């Protein structure tokens, strides 16, 4: 029998698209210079392609589902994002920028389970025994029942897992793993896809949950093929400024829970410490004497969080005015600036506008529109926002304020942190007066809300020119 010959294909390292010839630009993901030559054997069948022929199809109505006990970590913020804990046999991918704290979070999470005399296997393709030991010593982790394996050969790793049968497996990171009988260097599309498929097959067959870490590109996408996100059950993203102390863990895909929950952590010399009350953290540096600052109540998952929105306006001396948004959607900032100019008679056509959410949190709710508008008006008029007030409301193109969902829970959180008044749209339903005694100020338009929220200006309302 004649042996099948290997053939050469070109694979996009961004999205996994295949081509018989080299292309300068991928027609699928539009990435430039992303195709790499790969040798593919026509006779080779990967382990992941083996079909479980012994599993017959079953009728859905006859299936019986038993309750699954999740593996609960002693880290409540981690459990929140996972949907209540780790499901046995699931695969979780944690992505993030280099140095953001992925390895620290994985080591801390594995140590909390190993501390209960349950075996955990931590596989590292980036660090040696000594390096992991030094990091564990810094994190005050003893390491009982936590086994380390510095290895990149996936075949060896799978054999170790089958011999040990641990409760949890950590792979750090998937870009360093490789399969010997597959062409391509570690980190290539073929290697990442095949390694992930084999790990997923192991997790489903054995019921052992697997946590893997993945690097992100400079655009913020997970490095490797997008198919990697489709293979795993849960995709988590660890975000934050590398020079900052706060980290946000959010879910972009979760087959076993909500994708709206976020976890907040603080990076310290002892590792990542969970923040159980994010509102107090994000408002810790909030000053009542600051001009161009407003407080809004946004929802992250199932809990309200109070954050500070800052804005700075200054005369555009060089060229057309610029708009810079950090933590706020640029499109909404442009819309708010246009509405303020047209409907509130605040001429921002010659002003540079910089808007920022303190703490690195990204606010996507339209409810924060009014807070952003107040901060911009405060900076332009050089007038402070009243220290005991928060602003909630979506701004329409006519300058009207629209309904705020879950208003009572937002007000309860604001009252708990000492705020006495809240500006809401006039169309909001009457809120039951609670013991907090927070005063509700109803405004029909953004111009009316600005009059309610700003104190007397320190100087004339003209911009600095």
N, C-alpha and C positions, 0 to 999 in steps of 0.2 A: 504494500500500500504506500503510495507516494505521500510523503510528509508535506502538509500544507505550508506554504511559504508565508512569511511575515510580510505585512504591508505597512507603508508609512502614511500616516495621516497627520494633519495639523489640528491642534485642539486649542481653543481659546482658554487661557488661564483665568479669565474673569467669569465666564458663564458656562463653559464646557461645550460650546458649539464646535462641531467637527467640520473640517473641510479637506478635500483631496489635494488642495494646493494652498500655498501661503497667501494670506490676505493682509494687507496693511491695516485694515480696519474691520472689526467684527461686525457683520450685518445685523446681529441680534442685540448685543449690548452696546454697540457703537464705540467700543474701546479700541484705541490705537496700539499697534505693535504688541498684541496680546497672544498671537498664535505661536505655538511652539511645536516643533516636529517631534512626533511620538511614534515609536515602533510598536505595532499591534500584531500579535500572533493570532492567525485565524483558527488555529487548532486548539488554543488554550481556552479552558472554561474555568472561570473564577469560581471560588467557593460560594460566593454570594448568588450565583446564578443557578445553583442546585435547587430544584423544586422539591418541596416536601410532598412527595407523591402519596405518602401514607395518610394524609389528612383529607378525608372526603368532605364535600360540601354539606352544610347542615341548614335546615330551615330556620329562619330567624325566630319565628313564633314559638319554636320548641326549645330554644336555648334558655338555659337558666344561668343567671348571673349572680355570683356570690359577692358579698361586700368585701372590698379590698382595703386592708389596713395600710395606710400610708406610713412611710418612715418619717417621723417628725424630728426635726433638728431642734436643739435647744436655742436656736437663733430664730426668733419670731419673725423678723423682717424677711429672712430667707424663706421661711414657710409661707409667708403671705404671698410672695411673688410666685411660688410654686403652686399655689392654689390649695394650701393646707398641708403640704408635705410632699415627699417623694414617693411616686407610685412604683411598686416593684416591677422590674422588667422594663422600665422606661429609660430613654436616653435623653439627657439634658445637655444642651450646648450653651456655654457661657462665652460671649464675645466681649471684646474691649480693646482699647488702645494699649500698646506696650507700657508697662509700669503703672497701670491704673489700679491693680490690686487683684487680678483674677487668681493668680497662684496663691496669694494670701488668703482669699476667701475660700478657695477649695481646700487648702490645708487646714484652716480653722474648722470648716464644716466637717471634714473627715475626722478630725481629732475629737470633735464633740460626740460622734457616734462611737469611735473606738474607745472612748473613755468609759463606755458602758460594757466593756469586755466583748464587744462585737468586732469581728475582724474586718478591717478596711485595707484595701490595696491601693497605694498611691504610686502611679506610674508616671515618671518624669522623663521626657526626652530632651530636656534642656538643662537639667542640673544633676550634679553628682550626689552621692550619699552625704558628703561633707557639706555641700552647699545647702541641701535641704535641712540638715541637722542644725546648721547655723541659723537658718530662718526660723526653724521650730523653737530654738532656744530663745530667740528674740521675742517670739510670740508666747513664751512660757508654756510650750506644749511638751509634755513628757513623752508621749508617743507610745503608750502601752496599747497593744493590739493594733497598732498602725504600722503596716509593713510597707517599706519603700522598695521601688524597683526602677532604677535608672536604665531604661531600655527603649529602643526605637523600633526593633524588629517585632512586628505585630504577631507573627507566628509564635515567637517565644512568649509574648505577653499572653496570648490566648491559652497556651499550655499551662502557664503559671496560674491563670484564673481558674481553669478547670481542675487543677490540683488542689488549690486552696479553698475554692468555693467561698469567697468573701461575701460580706453583706453589701458592700459597696465598692465600686471601682472608679478611680479617678484617672483620667488621661490628660496629661498636661505636656504638650499640646498636640492636637490632631495633625498640625502641619509638620511635625517632626517624625511621625510614624510612617513606616513603609512596609510593603509586602515584597518578599524576595522574588517570587515568580511573576512579578509584574514590572513592565518597563516604566521608566520615569523616575525622576529623583523625588525624595520626600518633599511634600508641599505642592507637587504637580496635581493637575486635575484628576488623572487616573488614580494616583496613589491616595489622595484624600477621599475620593468617592469609594474606592474599594475598601479602604480601612474602615470608613464609617459604616458601610454595609455589613462588613463582617462583625464589627462590634455590635451593631443593631441586632444581627441574627443571634449572636451570643446572648444578648440581654433578653430577647424574647424567648429563647429556648430555655435558659436557665432561671429566668426571673430575677437576675441580679441587675439592679439599676446602675447605670454608668453615667458619670459626669465628665464631659470633655470640654476643654477650653480651646478657643480659636482666636487667632489674631484678626484684626480689621485692617483694611487698607486706608490710605490717606483720605479717601472719600467717605469713610465711615462704614463701608460694607464689610461683611465677613470675607476674609481672604479665602480664595478657593472658589469652587463652583457654587452657584446658587442652589444646585441640587442638594448640597449639604444641609440646607435649612429645611428642605422638604423631607429628608430622610428621618431626622430626629423628631422626638415628640414635643420637646420644649426648647424654645430659643430665648435665652436671657441676654441682656445687654447691660454691662457695667459702664456707667457714664460718669463724667466729672472732669474737672480740670486737674491735670497732673500736678500743678503747683498749688491746688486748693486742698482742703481737708475733707470735703464731703463727696460722697459717692452715691449715685442713684442706680439701683438695680431695678430694671423694668423688663417686662415680658413682651415679646413681639409675636410669639406663637406659643400656645399651650393647649394641648389636646385634652387636658384633665382639669382645666380651670380657666379663670378669667385672664384676659391680657391687659386689663385696666389697672391692676395693682402695681404698686412700686414699693421698693424697700429703700430706706435711707440709712447710710452708714457714715461714720466718721473715721477717717484714717489717722491713727495715732502711732506712736512708737511701739505700742503693744499689738498693733494689727488693726483690723476693722471692727469698730464697736458700733452696734446697732443704735439707731436714734429712734426711740419709741414715741417722741413728741416732736415731729419735724417743725411745727409752727413756731415753737419757742426758739429753735435753732436758727431758722431763717430770719426771725425778727430780733435776734440777740443784739445785733449792731444797729437796729433801727433807732434813729434819733428824732425826737419831736421838733428839733430846730432845723432839720434839713429841708432845703428848698428843692423842689423837683422830685419829691418822693411821695408815693401813695401805697396803701396796703389793700390787697385784694384777697378774697377767699376762693381758692380754686379746689377742685376735686381731683385727687389722684387715686383712682380706683374707688374704694368704698369709704374713704375718709377725707374730710375737708382739711386743707392746709392753707395757712395764712402766709403769704409771701410779700416781700417789698418790691415794688416796681419803681425804678428810678429813670428819670429822663433829663436830658440836657439839651437846651437849644442855644445856638450861638449864630451870629451873623456870618453868612457864607462870604468871606472876603475873596476867595479864589475859586472861580468857576461856578458851576451850578451847585445848588445845595445838595448835600448828601443825606442819606438815611441809613442808619446802622442799627440793627436789631440783634440783641443777644438774649436768647431765651424766649423771644416773641417772634411770631410769624411775620416775615417782612411784608407780605401782602396786607395784613391787617394793620400794620404800622402805617403804611402808605394810605390806606383807607381812612384811618383815624385822623391823620394829618390833613387830608383833603376835607373831611367833614368839619374839623375845627376851623379851617380857613374859610369855608363856604358858609357854614351854618352857625358857628359860634363867634364869627368876626375876629378870629385870632389869626392874623396874617403870618403864615409860616412859609410863604413862597420863597423867601430869601434867607431861610434859617436852616442850618444843619441841625438834624435831630438824631440824638443817640439815646436809645432805650435799652434798658438792661434789667434782668430779673436777678436779684441778689441771691447768692448761694449756688448758682449753677443750675437751678431747676428750669425746665422748659414748660412754659404755660401755653397750652393750645386752646383752652376754653375761650369762647367769645365773651363769656361773662367778665373777663378781665379787661375788656375794652374801655370801660368807664374809668378804671384805675389808671390805665395808660394815658387816657386823655387828661385826667386830673394832674398827673405828674408832668405832662408836657405843658399844660396851661400854667402850672405852678412855676416851672422854670422860666417860661416866657414872660410871665407877669412879675417874676421875682417875689412871689407870694407863697407862703407856706400852706400846706394842706393841714387842716385842723388835726391836732395830735390824737384825738379820741374818735376819729371817724374812719370808716372803710367805705369803699365804693364798689358796687356790683351792678352790672348791666351790660347787655350787648348793644352796641351803637348801630343804628341803621343809616342808610345813605342820606336820609332826610334829617338826620340829627336826633331822631327819636330813640328812646330807650326801650328795650324789649325785655320780656319776661325772664326771670332768673329761676332755673330749676333747683329743687332741694334747698330753698331759701332758709328754712328753719334750722337746718343742720349747720349751715354756714354762719348764721347769726349766733348760734350756741357756741361755736368755736371762737368767734370774735369776742363774745361777752366773757368767755372763760379767760381770755388773755387781756382783759381790761378795757376793751373798746366800748364806748358808750353810745355811739351813733352810727347809723349805716344809711347810705344813700342807695335807694333801689328805684326801679322804674315804677311809674305811677300805676301801671297795669298789673303790678304784683298783687297777689291775693293778700288779704289781711292776715297777718301772722298772729298766732295766739301769743298773748303777753305772758312771758315766763318770768320766773323769779329773778332772772338776770337784769331785767329792766332796761334793755337796750332800746334806744329810741330810733324809730324808723322814719326817715326823711324820703318822701316820694317826689320824684322829679319826672317831668314829661319829656324833657329834652336834655341834651348834653350841655347846652348853654345854661340851663337852669341848675343843673347839677354842679357846674363849676362855680356858680354864685354861692351855692350852699356849702361847698367844700373848702373853698379858699378863704384864708384870713385876709385882713387888710394888708395890701402890698407895702413893702418897705420903701419902695420908690415908684416912680412913674412906670406905667405898664409898657413902655416902649422897649423894643429890643435894643441890645447893645450894638451900635453901629459906628 
